[in-house]
Amino acid sequence: MKKISFFLILFVSQLVFSQQSIKFEESSFASILAKAKAEKKLVFMDAYASWCGPCKLMEKNVFTDKNVADFYNQNFVNARIDMEKGEGRDIAMKYGVRSYPTFLFLNGEGEIVGKELGYIQSKEFLELGQKNNNPQLVNTSLKDEFLKGKLDQAGLLNFVNLYASKDPILAKQASEKYFANKKDKSFTGEEVNALLNFTQSVDDANYKVFVANKTAITELLPEKNYTQFNNYLKLMKIVSQATDDKTKTIDEARVLREGEGLFPKDELAKSLNVYKLNYYAAHDNYPAYEKTALEYYKNPDEFNISELLAAASTIGEKSSDQKSLQMAARWAEKVVMSSENYDSTSILATLYDKLGKKEEAKMFAGMAANFAREENKDAAKMIEILNKK
């Protein structure tokens, strides 16, 4: 009798445990979206990987919290999908999931209306669900709601964060509307980030907010950083006034003269050079780009590999000058020594090919072709180099 009672207690405890957990759908992603639309709910998706420690802790400690489970089960259609198996691979690519766990809130059309990363304690995870629980978005998107002027302050800030990379122009408009409507004088870290990300000029509407709220902002952002950011915006104003879009040139002397005092002389020159490289590349002034790059990157050890590779790629594509190509090859060689992948090896192969170094070009073209297969990239140009006699 005692044994029966023990097993009965064990069974009941397991049943209670299973009820106090988020219930995840065991069906295809398309079926989950269809169910969400039918029930007029949003989808909560736990995008995880089987090897991910924080993912396992979420499953053990947070998804089993009664308050969390009750709220998510009542308000969302829940999905838990391994991003490295089956259709999870396509989902990860579609939504740009690169770290685990990633939590997505999706409408019935499969559009992201909320997103968060990393391990989150039960209380904060419940608040995350409450923040993103907006059934009105089931059959429409945040973008539609924004364009119709229907987003409240919390919705606007969420929109800014979600669209920052997806549609920066629209996100900037949303940020300006958010700060124009902001009543309280205190700032959160999230608000400071949104303000700085979308204050790109002293002529922006957000710049007035930035200046007017210095005291509140510097409670979260060191005053030194505040001043540097402010001086950078002022410098960009000087640079834009010294830029002639008709001739696609920049009055460097004017920038150095009027920018004096905003930054130390070497930092001022560096900022100007970075601007020049970006401007000349964007406006197809490649002779000026080449001249600037060769001078700026003459000591390649002082720069990170992504900068060097970008410059090497541009010169490899646009230049026929042997000295320039040799310098660019030096940069690419340095990058390859640090990071072998399709981009680095293919750029080095292209440079060697233009320099007439056939054996070296073929060696790195072969490496690049192998990386292309692994990284699912087009190897046509590398095959051309390999087939040259």
C-alpha positions in Angstrom: 0.0 0.0 0.0 2.8 2.3 0.9 4.5 1.5 -2.4 1.3 2.3 -4.3 1.0 5.6 -2.5 4.6 6.5 -3.3 4.2 5.8 -7.0 0.9 7.8 -7.0 2.6 10.8 -5.4 5.5 10.5 -7.9 3.0 10.3 -10.8 1.0 13.3 -9.5 4.2 15.4 -9.0 5.3 14.6 -12.6 1.9 15.6 -13.9 2.0 18.9 -12.0 5.6 19.5 -13.3 4.5 18.8 -16.9 1.6 21.3 -16.5 3.8 24.0 -15.2 5.8 24.4 -18.3 5.5 26.3 -21.6 3.7 24.0 -24.0 5.6 24.0 -27.3 3.9 22.9 -30.6 5.2 19.8 -32.2 4.4 20.6 -35.9 5.8 22.4 -38.9 6.6 26.1 -38.8 3.9 26.8 -41.4 1.4 25.0 -39.3 2.4 27.0 -36.2 1.9 30.3 -38.1 -1.5 29.1 -39.4 -2.6 28.2 -35.8 -1.5 31.6 -34.6 -3.5 33.4 -37.2 -6.6 31.2 -36.5 -6.3 31.8 -32.8 -5.5 35.5 -33.2 -2.2 35.1 -31.2 1.4 35.8 -31.8 4.0 33.1 -32.0 6.7 32.9 -29.4 9.7 31.0 -30.7 12.6 29.7 -28.7 15.4 29.4 -31.3 18.0 27.1 -29.7 20.8 24.7 -30.3 21.2 21.3 -28.7 24.7 22.1 -27.4 23.7 25.5 -25.9 24.1 25.6 -22.1 22.0 28.7 -21.5 19.2 27.1 -23.7 19.1 24.1 -21.4 19.0 26.4 -18.3 16.0 28.3 -19.9 14.2 25.0 -20.4 14.9 23.8 -16.9 14.6 26.9 -14.8 12.4 29.4 -16.7 10.0 27.7 -19.0 8.9 25.6 -16.0 8.1 28.6 -13.8 4.4 28.6 -13.2 3.8 32.3 -13.8 5.8 32.2 -17.0 4.2 29.0 -18.3 0.6 30.2 -17.5 1.2 33.5 -19.3 2.9 32.1 -22.4 0.5 29.2 -22.8 -2.5 31.6 -22.5 -1.2 34.3 -24.8 1.1 32.8 -27.5 1.4 29.8 -29.8 4.7 28.5 -28.6 7.4 27.0 -30.8 10.8 25.5 -29.8 13.0 24.8 -32.8 16.6 23.6 -33.0 18.3 26.0 -35.5 20.8 23.4 -36.6 18.4 20.6 -37.6 15.7 20.2 -40.2 13.8 23.3 -41.2 15.5 25.1 -38.3 18.4 25.8 -40.6 16.2 27.7 -43.0 14.5 29.6 -40.1 17.9 30.6 -38.7 18.9 32.0 -42.1 15.6 33.8 -42.6 15.7 35.5 -39.3 19.5 36.0 -38.9 19.7 33.8 -35.8 23.4 33.6 -35.0 23.5 33.2 -31.2 21.6 31.1 -28.8 19.1 31.3 -27.3 17.3 33.8 -29.5 13.7 34.5 -28.6 11.4 35.7 -31.4 7.9 37.0 -31.3 6.3 36.6 -34.8 3.0 37.6 -36.3 0.8 35.3 -38.4 2.7 36.3 -41.5 6.0 35.2 -39.9 7.3 38.8 -39.4 9.3 39.7 -36.3 7.5 41.9 -33.9 9.8 41.3 -31.0 13.3 39.9 -30.3 15.6 39.2 -27.4 18.9 37.3 -26.9 20.5 35.2 -24.2 19.6 33.7 -20.8 16.8 35.7 -19.0 15.6 35.2 -15.5 11.9 34.2 -14.9 10.7 37.6 -13.8 12.3 39.4 -16.7 11.2 36.7 -19.1 7.6 37.1 -18.0 8.0 40.9 -18.5 9.4 40.2 -22.0 6.2 38.3 -22.9 4.0 41.0 -21.4 5.8 43.6 -23.4 5.5 41.7 -26.7 1.9 40.5 -26.2 0.0 42.5 -28.8 -2.7 40.5 -30.5 -3.5 43.4 -32.8 -0.3 42.5 -34.7 -1.4 39.0 -35.5 -2.6 39.9 -39.0 -0.6 43.0 -39.6 3.0 44.1 -39.2 4.8 46.6 -37.0 5.6 48.5 -40.1 2.0 48.9 -41.1 1.1 50.0 -37.5 3.9 52.5 -37.6 2.9 54.0 -40.9 -0.7 54.3 -39.7 0.5 56.1 -36.6 -0.9 53.4 -34.3 2.2 52.5 -32.2 2.4 53.9 -28.7 5.7 54.9 -27.1 6.6 51.3 -26.1 5.7 50.1 -29.6 7.8 52.9 -31.2 10.9 52.0 -29.2 10.5 48.3 -30.0 10.1 49.2 -33.7 13.3 51.3 -33.6 15.2 48.3 -32.2 13.8 45.8 -34.6 14.1 47.9 -37.7 17.5 49.4 -36.9 19.3 47.1 -39.4 16.2 46.0 -41.4 15.2 49.5 -42.5 17.4 52.2 -40.9 15.6 55.1 -42.6 12.2 54.1 -41.2 13.8 53.3 -37.8 15.3 56.8 -37.8 11.8 58.3 -38.4 10.4 56.2 -35.6 13.1 57.3 -33.2 12.5 60.9 -34.0 8.8 60.5 -33.4 9.5 58.6 -30.1 11.8 61.3 -28.7 9.5 64.1 -29.9 6.7 62.5 -27.8 8.9 61.7 -24.8 7.6 63.5 -21.7 9.8 62.4 -18.8 13.3 63.7 -18.4 14.9 60.4 -17.3 16.6 58.1 -19.8 17.1 54.3 -19.9 20.0 52.6 -21.5 17.7 51.4 -24.3 16.7 55.0 -25.0 20.2 56.3 -25.0 21.2 53.6 -27.5 18.3 54.4 -29.7 19.1 58.1 -29.6 22.8 57.7 -30.4 22.2 55.2 -33.2 19.9 57.7 -34.9 21.6 61.0 -34.3 23.8 61.2 -37.3 24.1 64.9 -37.8 23.9 68.2 -35.9 21.0 68.9 -38.2 19.0 65.9 -37.1 15.9 66.4 -34.9 17.4 63.9 -32.4 20.5 66.1 -32.0 18.3 68.7 -30.2 17.2 66.0 -27.8 20.8 64.9 -27.3 21.9 68.4 -26.4 18.9 69.3 -24.3 19.2 66.1 -22.2 22.9 66.0 -21.5 22.5 65.7 -17.7 20.2 62.7 -17.9 22.2 61.0 -20.7 25.5 61.4 -18.9 24.1 59.6 -15.9 24.4 56.5 -18.2 27.0 57.5 -20.7 30.4 58.8 -19.4 30.7 62.5 -20.1 33.9 61.9 -22.0 32.0 59.6 -24.4 29.2 62.2 -24.7 31.7 64.9 -25.6 33.5 62.6 -28.2 30.2 61.8 -29.8 29.2 65.4 -29.9 32.5 66.5 -31.4 32.3 63.7 -34.0 28.9 65.1 -35.2 30.4 68.6 -35.4 33.3 67.2 -37.4 31.0 65.5 -39.8 29.2 68.8 -40.3 32.5 70.4 -41.2 33.4 67.6 -43.5 30.1 67.7 -45.3 30.6 71.5 -45.9 34.1 70.9 -47.2 32.8 68.2 -49.7 32.1 69.2 -53.3 29.8 66.6 -54.8 30.2 68.1 -58.3 33.9 67.5 -58.4 33.8 64.6 -55.9 36.6 66.1 -53.9 37.1 67.1 -50.3 38.9 70.3 -49.1 41.2 68.5 -46.6 42.9 71.7 -45.4 39.6 73.2 -44.4 38.6 70.2 -42.4 41.9 70.1 -40.6 41.7 73.8 -39.9 38.1 74.0 -38.8 38.2 70.7 -36.9 41.2 71.7 -34.8 40.3 71.4 -31.1 37.6 68.8 -31.6 40.0 65.9 -31.6 43.8 65.5 -31.2 45.6 66.1 -34.6 46.3 62.4 -35.3 42.7 61.3 -34.5 41.4 64.1 -36.6 43.5 63.0 -39.6 42.4 59.4 -39.1 38.7 60.3 -39.0 39.2 62.4 -42.2 40.9 59.5 -44.0 38.1 57.1 -43.1 35.6 59.5 -44.4 37.6 60.1 -47.6 37.8 56.3 -48.3 34.1 55.8 -47.8 33.2 58.9 -49.8 35.5 58.2 -52.8 34.4 54.6 -53.0 30.7 55.6 -52.9 31.2 58.3 -55.6 33.4 56.2 -57.9 36.4 58.4 -57.5 38.8 55.5 -57.5 42.1 57.4 -58.3 41.5 59.4 -55.1 40.5 56.3 -53.2 43.7 54.5 -54.3 45.9 57.5 -53.3 44.3 57.8 -49.9 44.4 54.1 -49.2 48.0 53.7 -50.1 49.0 56.5 -47.8 46.6 55.6 -45.0 47.4 51.9 -44.8 51.2 52.2 -45.3 51.7 50.6 -41.9 49.2 47.7 -42.1 50.0 46.3 -38.6 48.2 49.3 -37.2 44.8 48.3 -38.7 42.3 45.5 -38.3 42.0 42.8 -41.0 38.5 43.8 -42.1 39.7 47.3 -43.1 42.7 45.9 -44.9 40.8 43.3 -46.8 38.2 45.9 -47.9 40.9 48.2 -49.2 42.8 45.2 -50.9 39.6 44.1 -52.6 38.8 47.6 -54.0 42.3 48.1 -55.3 42.4 44.6 -56.7 39.1 45.2 -58.6 39.8 48.8 -59.8 43.5 49.3 -60.1 46.1 48.2 -62.8 49.1 49.9 -61.2 51.6 47.3 -60.2 52.9 49.1 -57.1 49.4 49.6 -55.9 48.5 45.9 -56.5 51.7 44.8 -54.7 50.8 46.9 -51.7 47.2 45.5 -51.7 48.7 42.0 -51.9 50.7 42.7 -48.8 47.5 43.6 -47.0 45.7 40.5 -48.2 48.6 38.3 -47.2 48.4 39.7 -43.7 44.7 38.9 -43.6 45.1 35.4 -44.9 47.7 34.7 -42.2 45.2 35.7 -39.6 42.0 34.3 -41.2 41.7 31.9 -44.0 38.2 31.9 -45.7 36.7 32.4 -49.1 36.9 36.2 -49.0 40.5 36.5 -47.9 41.9 33.8 -50.2 39.9 34.8 -53.3 41.0 38.4 -53.0 44.6 37.4 -52.6 44.3 35.0 -55.6 42.8 37.9 -57.7 45.7 40.2 -56.7 48.3 37.6 -57.5 46.6 37.0 -60.9 46.7 40.7 -61.8 50.4 40.8 -60.7 51.2 37.9 -63.1 52.1 35.5 -60.2 50.4 32.5 -61.8 51.5 29.7 -59.4 50.6 31.7 -56.3 47.3 32.8 -57.9 46.3 29.2 -58.7 47.3 28.0 -55.2 45.0 30.5 -53.5 42.3 30.2 -56.1 42.2 26.5 -55.3 41.9 27.2 -51.6 39.1 29.8 -52.4 37.2 27.3 -54.5 37.2 24.8 -51.7 36.0 27.5 -49.2 33.3 28.5 -51.7 31.9 25.0 -51.6 31.9 25.0 -47.8 30.4 28.5 -47.6 28.0 28.1 -50.5 29.5 30.9 -52.6 30.1 31.4 -56.3 33.6 30.1 -57.3 33.3 31.0 -61.0 36.1 33.6 -60.9 38.4 31.3 -59.0 37.8 28.5 -61.6 38.8 31.0 -64.3 42.1 31.6 -62.6 42.6 27.8 -62.1 42.0 27.2 -65.8 44.4 29.8 -67.1 47.5 28.3 -68.9 
